[in-house]
Amino acid sequence: MNDNTIIGVISEGPADRAVITNVLKCTLGIDDANIRALLPINKTDETDRARIKGNDEFGGWSSVKNECIEKKIINQFLAIDGQDFIIIHLDTAEASQYGVLRIPEKNDNYAVNLRELVVEIIDGWLENQEVIDSTLHAVAVEEIDAWLLTIYDVGKDSCKSTDPKKKLGFILGKNQINSTSDYDNYLKLSKPFSKPKEVKRNKFSDFNASLKEFINEVITKTKS
């Protein structure tokens, strides 16, 4: 992957894309110019997206699914030289709604096993093997807030949290930190993910298996 490569991001919402952006910055040594929002295309917050639900401009898992099947944005993006990879993000909190019929047993391998099932669902929507080979799966077990918990609930396995958004909100509130779930605030909250020294010191991905699996896939596919 060269310095001019652009990665497209399809996520459930803008806040999710913000977290993914910071993870990519450190993992690949890139900056904002190398990352492009494909869906949703703006920074609208949770409330507005709910109010205008169904508009592709605003995202949600159903919009992610529809784009994976139709591939209008995906094919246009990948057809351009230097645009070799797309990120597909899904939280697993709604996994049963988008086709995961058998939730794995909650043991030490729960997060990895559930992620694999969601990856299979995404690849089934995509169908095209060339597109699948260009896809990086940002599957967050429960919610992407669980990734943020590795920063704010230090040293604890955040995969074990059944309601990471609520837990994150409680921890941030206790420390008088803004917990608003929008692009700008989540970009700020996840900033440590973009800093190599902090990542090396705190080993965030050691405390969330789905974050680690995503990082490993990014490294493996982009370096090959």
N, C-alpha and C positions, 0 to 999 in steps of 0.2 A: 504494500500500500504506500503510495507516494504522498507528498505534501499537498497535492492538488485534489486528492480524492474527496468526493462528497458522499456522505452517508445520509440517506433519507430515513426519517422516523415516522412511523405510523403508530400512534398510541391511543389509549382510551381517552386521555385528556391532556391539556397543556402542562399541568403539574407533574404528570408522569414523565413527559418529555423533558422537563427541566432536570429531574433526577438522572435520567438516562444520559442527558447531555454531559453532566459532570462526570459520570462514570466513564464515558467515552473519552473525555479530555485527558484523564490520567492514563487510562488503559492504552490508548493509542498515541498519546502525545500530540493531540490535535486541538484546534480551537473552534470558536463558534462558526467561522467561515466554512468549516468542513462538515457542518451538520445542518440539514435542511428539514424543516417541518413539512411533512406531506399530508398528514391528517391527525388531528385537526390542524387547521392552518393559522390559527391565531392564538391569543393568550387569554381568551375569555374564561371567566371563573366558573366554578361548579354551579352556582345558582343560575347564571345565564344559560349555561349549557342544558340544565334541566328544564328551564323555561322554554327553550326552543329545541326540545328533544326531537331527534330524527333528522335534523339538518346535518349533512356531512361535514359542514364547516366546524361542527362542535364535537364530534367524536362519540365515544361510548363503545362498548364491546361489539354492539350490533353493527356499527359503522366500520369497525375493524374487520369483522367477518365479511361484510358486503364487499369491501375493497379487496380482501384476499381472494374472494371468489371472482369478482369482475376484473380486477387487476388493471383498471384503466389508468390510475395514477402510477401504479407500480411499473407497468410496461413502458409508459412514457418516460419515467425516471431512469430505468435501467437501460433504455435504448441509447442514452447519451454517454459518450466516452468519459471515463473518470468517475462515473456514478455507478459503482460496482456492487454496492451493498445497501440493503434496507433493513431497518429494525422493525420487527413486529412486536408490539407490547400488548400483553393481556395480564390482568390480575386473575388469580384463581378463585376469588371469592364468589364469582358468578359461574364457575366452571360447569355446574350442573345445568345451567341455562343455555350454555353454548355447545353442549354435546358430550361432556365427560360424564358417562353413565355410571362409572365405578370409581368412587373416591377411594384411594389406597388407605390401608391401615396406618394409623398414626404411630409409627415406630421411628427408629433413627433414620430410616431411608424415606420417610414420608414426603419431604419436600422434593427430593430428587425424583421420586417415582411419580408424584403429581405433576411436576414440571414436564416429565417425559410424555405423559398422557396429553397435556395441553399442546406440546410441540407437535405431536401426532395429529391433533385436531387442526392446528394451523396449517401444517403441510398438506393435509387432506383438502383443505379449502384452496390452497394454492395450486395443487395438482402438478403444475409444470416443474420438472426437476431442475431446470436451469434457474428458475426463480427461487426454488427451495435452496439451491446451493449458494445463492446470493443473499439469503435471509439469515439474520441474527435474531434469535428468539429471546426477547426481554420478558420472560415469564416470571412475574412476581407472585410467590406463594402467599395467599390471602390478598394482600395489597402491597403496593410499592412503599407504603408507609413502613412496612416491616424492614425494608432496606435502610430507611432513615433511622430506625430504632438502633441500628448498629453504631450510629454516631452518638445518640442521646441517651441510650440505656446501655452504657458501656460494659462490655465483657459478658453479655447475656445472649443466649441463642434466641434471636428474634423470630425464628421459624415456629417457635412454640407459642407465640402470642395468637390467640384466637380472634382478637379484634385490635390489630396493630394501629389503626387510625385513632381509635379511642385512647389506647395506651399512649401513643405519641402525643396526642392532644393534652392528656393529663400531665405528662412529664414536661412538655414545653410550657404549659400554663403554670405549673409549680415553679418554674424558673423564669416566669414572666417573659417568655419568648413567643412571638407571634406564630400561631399555628394555622393561619389561613391557607387553605388548599388552592393556591393559584400558581401560575407559572413563576412570577417574580419571587414570591416568598419561598417556594420549594427550590428554586435555583439557589437562593441564599442559604436555606437550611441544608442543602446537600453539597454546599461548596467544599467541605472537607474531602469529598470523593474525587475532586479535581486536583488535589494537591498531593503529589507523589510522596513527600515526606510524611504527611499525616496518614496516608494509606499504608505506607511501610511501617510506621510506628504503631498504628492502631489495629492493623490487620482486620478491617471491617468485614471483608468477605468470609473470614473464618467463623463469623457469627450469624451468617445467613446463607444457607446452601443454595438457594435459587439465585442470589446475587453472585456467588462464586461460579455457578454453572454458566451464567450469562457471560461473565468476564472471561472464563476459559474458552467459551465458544467464540467470542470476539477475537481473542488472541489467535486461536487455532485457525479460524477461517481467513482472517485478514493477513496473516503472516504466510499462508501457504501459497 
